[in-house]
Protein backbone atom coordinates (compact mmCIF):
# COMPACT_ATOMS: atom_id res chain seq x y z
CA UNK A 1 0.00 0.00 0.00
CA UNK A 2 2.38 2.77 1.15
CA UNK A 3 5.29 0.91 -0.43
CA UNK A 4 3.97 1.61 -3.92
CA UNK A 5 3.04 5.20 -3.09
CA UNK A 6 6.53 6.01 -1.78
CA UNK A 7 8.35 3.80 -4.31
CA UNK A 8 9.75 1.42 -1.70
CA UNK A 9 10.86 -2.10 -2.57
CA UNK A 10 11.07 -3.31 1.05
CA UNK A 11 8.61 -2.88 3.90
CA UNK A 12 10.31 -0.60 6.45
CA UNK A 13 7.82 -1.28 9.27
CA UNK A 14 7.75 -4.98 10.06
CA UNK A 15 6.94 -6.66 13.36
CA UNK A 16 10.34 -8.39 13.26
CA UNK A 17 13.35 -6.03 13.32
CA UNK A 18 15.31 -5.95 10.06
CA UNK A 19 19.09 -5.30 10.11
CA UNK A 20 18.74 -3.54 6.75
CA UNK A 21 17.21 -0.63 8.64
CA UNK A 22 19.85 -0.36 11.35
CA UNK A 23 20.53 3.28 12.16
CA UNK A 24 24.15 3.50 13.22
CA UNK A 25 23.96 6.24 15.81
CA UNK A 26 26.94 6.86 18.07
CA UNK A 27 25.34 4.70 20.78
CA UNK A 28 24.63 1.88 18.34
CA UNK A 29 28.20 1.93 17.00
CA UNK A 30 29.50 1.84 20.56
CA UNK A 31 27.28 -1.15 21.43
CA UNK A 32 28.38 -3.04 18.31
CA UNK A 33 32.02 -2.28 19.14
CA UNK A 34 31.62 -3.64 22.69
CA UNK A 35 29.87 -6.76 21.39
CA UNK A 36 32.56 -7.40 18.76
CA UNK A 37 35.29 -6.91 21.35
CA UNK A 38 33.57 -9.31 23.74
CA UNK A 39 33.33 -11.96 21.03
CA UNK A 40 36.93 -11.50 19.88
CA UNK A 41 38.28 -11.65 23.42
CA UNK A 42 36.00 -14.58 24.32
CA UNK A 43 34.78 -12.85 27.48
CA UNK A 44 31.95 -15.33 28.00
CA UNK A 45 28.66 -13.64 28.71
CA UNK A 46 27.81 -10.32 27.10
CA UNK A 47 24.67 -8.42 28.09
CA UNK A 48 22.99 -5.93 25.79
CA UNK A 49 20.21 -4.09 27.62
CA UNK A 50 18.14 -1.06 26.74
CA UNK A 51 14.71 0.46 26.43
CA UNK A 52 12.02 -1.16 24.29
CA UNK A 53 12.48 -0.08 20.67
CA UNK A 54 16.05 1.15 21.13
CA UNK A 55 17.45 -1.23 18.51
CA UNK A 56 18.87 -4.08 20.60
CA UNK A 57 17.46 -6.87 18.43
CA UNK A 58 18.42 -5.10 15.21
CA UNK A 59 22.00 -4.62 16.47
CA UNK A 60 22.25 -8.29 17.44
CA UNK A 61 20.86 -9.49 14.11
CA UNK A 62 23.31 -7.27 12.24
CA UNK A 63 26.16 -8.64 14.35
CA UNK A 64 25.06 -12.26 13.88
CA UNK A 65 24.91 -11.99 10.08
CA UNK A 66 28.55 -10.82 10.06
CA UNK A 67 29.95 -13.41 12.47
CA UNK A 68 32.43 -16.11 11.56
CA UNK A 69 30.81 -19.52 11.33
CA UNK A 70 32.96 -20.91 14.14
CA UNK A 71 31.40 -18.59 16.74
CA UNK A 72 28.62 -20.18 18.78
CA UNK A 73 26.26 -17.90 20.64
CA UNK A 74 23.05 -17.96 22.60
CA UNK A 75 20.52 -15.18 22.34
CA UNK A 76 17.99 -14.92 25.19
CA UNK A 77 15.03 -12.95 23.91
CA UNK A 78 12.31 -13.95 26.35
CA UNK A 79 13.37 -13.59 29.96
CA UNK A 80 9.99 -14.38 31.48
CA UNK A 81 11.11 -17.88 32.51
CA UNK A 82 12.80 -18.85 35.72
CA UNK A 83 16.57 -18.66 36.05
CA UNK A 84 16.72 -22.45 35.66
CA UNK A 85 14.65 -22.32 32.46
CA UNK A 86 16.80 -19.54 30.99
CA UNK A 87 19.99 -21.44 31.80
CA UNK A 88 18.48 -24.56 30.22
CA UNK A 89 17.80 -22.58 27.00
CA UNK A 90 21.39 -21.28 26.99
CA UNK A 91 22.77 -24.78 27.62
CA UNK A 92 20.66 -26.09 24.76
CA UNK A 93 22.04 -23.43 22.39
CA UNK A 94 25.59 -24.48 23.29
CA UNK A 95 24.80 -28.19 23.01
CA UNK A 96 25.29 -28.77 26.72
CA UNK A 97 23.07 -31.16 28.65
N, C-alpha and C positions, 0 to 999 in steps of 0.2 A: 504494500500500500504506500507507505511513505518512502520506501526504497526507490520505487519508480519515480515518484515526484521529485526526489532530491538526486536522482541518478546514482544511487548507491548499488554496489554489487554484493555487499555483505550486510547482514543485519547487525547494526551497532548495539542494539539493546536486547540482549538475550538473557534468559534466566541463569545460564551458566557463564561465568566469566571467560572471556576470550583473550588470550595473550596478544592477539593482533592489535588490541586496543589499549595496550599498556601505555600509560602516560608516565614517562620517566622524569618525574619531579626530582628535586634534590633528595628528598626523603626516600623515594623509591630506589634511586640509585645507591644510596647509602645502605638500605636494607639488602639489596641484591649483592652489594660488595661484601657485607658481613656474612651473608649466606654462602657466597662463593668461598670466602676465606675459611669459614667453618668446615666446608666440605673438603677443601684442599688440605687443611691441617688435621683433618680427621678428629675433630673435637668431640664427636659423639652426638649428644643431643643439641639441637639448635631450636630455639623457640622464636616464632614470628607472631607477635601479638599486635592488635590494633583495633580501632573502632570498626563497626560494621560498615562495609562499603568503602573502606580505605584502600583496597587493592591487594590485600594479602594473598588471596587465592590466585589472582592474576599474576602477581609476582612469582609465586611458587610454580605455577604452570609454565611461565616463561623460563624459569630456571631449569625445570625438569626437562623441557624440550631441548635444552642445550647441554645437558649432562653427558658425560662419557657413559658408555654402556656398562662399565664395570662398577659404577656407583650404585649401591643399593640403599634405598631410603624408605622411610615410613612417613606417611602424611596422615595426621589425625585431624579429621575435619569435624567430626561430631564428638564433643566432649561430654555428652549428657550421661554417659555410662559411668559405672563405678571405676575406681582406680584399677582394680583387678581386671575389669573388662577392657579398659583402654590398654593396659599392658599386654593383655592377651592379643589384641589387635596388632600391636606393634611387634610382638613376638611372631605372629603369623606372617607379617610382611617380611620379616627377616628370615623366615623359615626355621624358627626356633620352636621347640615344643616343650 
